[in-house]
Amino acid sequence: MNLTLKVWRQDGPNDAGRLETYDAPDVSPDMSFLEMLDVVNERLINEGRTPIEFDHDCREGICGMCSLVINGVPHGPQRATTTCQLHMRSFKDGDTIAIEPWRAKAFPVVKDLVVDRSSFDRIIQAGGYASVNTGGAPDANAMLIGKEDADTAFDAAACIGCGACVAACPNASAMLFVAAKVAHYAHLPQGQPERDRRTVKMVNSMDAEGFGNCRNYYECEAACPKEIPVKFIGNMNRDFIKAVAAGNEG
Amino acid sequence: MNLDAKIPSGPVAEAWDKHRFDLKLVNPANKRKFKVLVVGSGLAGGSAAATMAELGYDVDCFCFQDSPRRAHSIAAQGGINAAKNYQNDGDSVYRLFYDTVKGGDFRSREANVYRLAQVSANIIDQCVAQGVPFAREYGGQLANRSFGGAQVSRTFYARGATGQQLLLGCYAALSRQIEMGAVKMHTRTEMLDIVVADGITRGIITRNLTTGKIERWAGDAVVLATGGYVNVFYLSTNAMGCNVTAAWRAHKRGAGFANPCFTQIHPTCIPVSGDHQSKLTLMSESLRNDGRVWVPAKPGDQRPPSQIPDNERDYYLERKYPSFGNLSPRDIASRAAKEACDDGKGVGPGNRGVYLDFRDSIQRLGAEVVKQRYGNLFDMYQRITDENPYELPMRIYPAPHYTIGGLWVDYNLHSNQPGLHVIGEANFSDHGANRLGASALMQGLADGYFVLPYTIGNFFATHKPEPITTDHPAFREAESEINARLQRFMTIGGSRSPESFHRELGRIMWEKCGMARNRAGLEEALQKIPELREEFWNNVKVIGTERSLNMTLEQAGRVADFLEFGETMCRDALLREESCGGHFREEYQTEDGEAVRNDDDFAHAAVWEWKGPNEEPVRHQEEMTFENVKLATRSYK
């Protein structure tokens, strides 16, 4: 099939940026979206034009490196699917596809479609862990954890940190990302000793990084490639209020 | 080349305890005076950086991704082995050790493997303490499954995303140390060389991938945790960024490269669908627990799978290896798939595929149970192929997945190049010629959490070189070499993208040095690769500038190194005149196509020494002795 791409080009963080138009002829429906961009880039290089920069790595939907707002939707039209796993069979011949970077104050554009997501790392550094050093751990089966709790913890821990939730939110809120990490530990006994501290510190860090607030649009859940449910945000809000009420403000 | 493996004397079961006692310690107050540069933030690098920082060392960690959480360890699906014997099915440290040595086709070091089996249990304890959400039974205990050719259930898992959960545990530990200021993390930073002064590794040179800035870093030890080189095949299950650059630069500065021809081809990947393909996707080996592998018995049978009755199907793994069947080890299962397709029985595009069929399991267990076990994998398969595996059998084909060769290290994970340690997939030591399923995560974390943090102390306590700063001429020279090379990429002004060279190299490697190799093919590859390299350096085209984000430039550097490395890999495959593990030389096989190992002449690691750009590298040997597991022909029949 033959497609027209409108791609966001931006030379650096201080450049204004603009949409540029490219043809993408002879696209196979079996190509992944990123393979389609590879082909476009190959042609740009052959023509002596600067290729489009975009983040990607594992190309199997787990590393969280790929991004792209495709026709206004983070990771494109297919639910529960990262851009790298989106295939061109989701489009039809003659389509025009708009491709933009994640847009959020806390994710500044580095170049073209590449953004800086180090704010996510700093939120985790604020408290997204159980404070145990290597060594001295008791036998793994000494602690019994019910299957339901373990499964819920996994559901939350499945977050790949891609940032689609932020890109989808009209407020550029990172609540789903933070809530998923908080819920992962909140559902496990290993997370209890630092539960209050963790919640407060991570929420404070999120605010300091410039992410917006949650207004219950639920766009994040719809965009999340791992289908992390918004109920975790409610859980986090409850934990936050409890921690603050108890005076445990991190 | 000094290849003293420093294996402790005495019985293998006591070696690690004895060695730990013999290791010299660093006073806790002095640890912060030692700067460790860790390159890579996957399971090995991340766990090592976090653990060494906890001990008090001053750690800098580097990764080329935008966050340490994205290292390719994250993509491991199936699980991690540990000799816990939670299932009461007869497992033990000794059995895991035995299985791993045998599975490695007797080309690994017994003492290293024994230690790996010993610390496997600590890894699970540690990960659970961190909050890794492993699969559990209703009673609250950890669940296990049998995996990849093991006859006991010793594999711990977190749905189909075990690597992700282990890496996130390790990333959490690392993040905690970053917050405490004990680790300085440098993301989007690629190591381009190590710096050697007076024979000792004193630091690294990096490129900031966002700004293009070249930087010098001095350290008391350099740790490479930079993963494997299987992207030399271009198409593999590795992430697009995985590369050999760090290991190869260290090699060119003096580190021996051991067994580069040992690669692991994973039997269950989604077949290639067209020329546009940029990577291959693995379908977890756990699928073979309930899926049955077959091809049409008659060559060229084009009927849809549902119309081929059972008596016209060849369940070739069950037929050839009745005791292991569909759970035969990876090298065996991969080769059998290739053989079936070579015989004209392959299915799907290009007839390079075999069926992995869940029909019988769905009948026996019900679709719901199958969905619980493999739902995410089935979904992934459907997303990529647009076929529903609940109704149609999956099509799979082997693909390059992991590399078992790597930089040579001794028992302390120290290379022959003083000051350079190598951990995880980047070293060669524990898997021999074939890695068993669920052993890679185990090795990465063993090295990082429980081995290197001990042995590096002994290194600091016994090596006291003169202090050095990044103003030393060795740093200056290394930096100017890097700058000259980057300049050269920018000014060649040729007509082909780095990507096109990578694809072409990959085709040569896969055809001549892939699942089956022979003398004529390898000699042909050894002709073609230097020609391709020559063309690359005259005709590659890189657009833009070296002073900003430029992924084409990054790729050019990585491809340039693969173009040198591929040659050493083929040379190694040519000189290893036997078939063992993942290395199958067609000249050395039995009448029914089984590998013929040659223990008299090849029970050793081949360790290559770089001699210069136009010189043949020199092959050294470290003999492998087997005092505990008797050398025997592997049989899975």
Interface residues (C-beta under 8 A of the other chain):
Chain A: D11 G12 S28 D30 M31 S32 L34 E35 M36 D38 V39 N41 E42 L44 I45 N46 G48 R49 T50 P51 E53 D55 H56 D57 C58 R59 E60 G61 I62 C63 G64 M65 Q78 A80 T81 Q85 H87 R89 V110 K111 V114 D116 R117 S118 F120 D121 I124 Q125 A126 G128 Y129 A130 S131 V132 N133 T134 G135 A137 P138 D139 A140 N141 M143 L144 I145 G146 K147 A150 D151 A153 F154 A157 A158 I160 G161 H184 Y185 L188 Q190 G191
Chain B: S47 A50 T51 E54 Q65 D66 S67 P68 R69 R70 H72 I74 A75 K84 Y86 N122 I124 D125 Q126 C127 V128 A129 Q130 G131 P133 F134 A135 R136 E137 Y138 G139 G140 Q141 L142 A158 R159 A161 G163 Q164 Q165 L168 Y171 A172 A173 S175 R176 I178 E179 M185 T187 T210 T237 A239 M240 G241 S273 G274 H276 Q277 S278 K279 T281 L282 D379 M380 R383 I384 D386 Y449 F450 P453 S495 S497 E499 S500 K541 I543 G544 S548 L549 N550 M551 T552
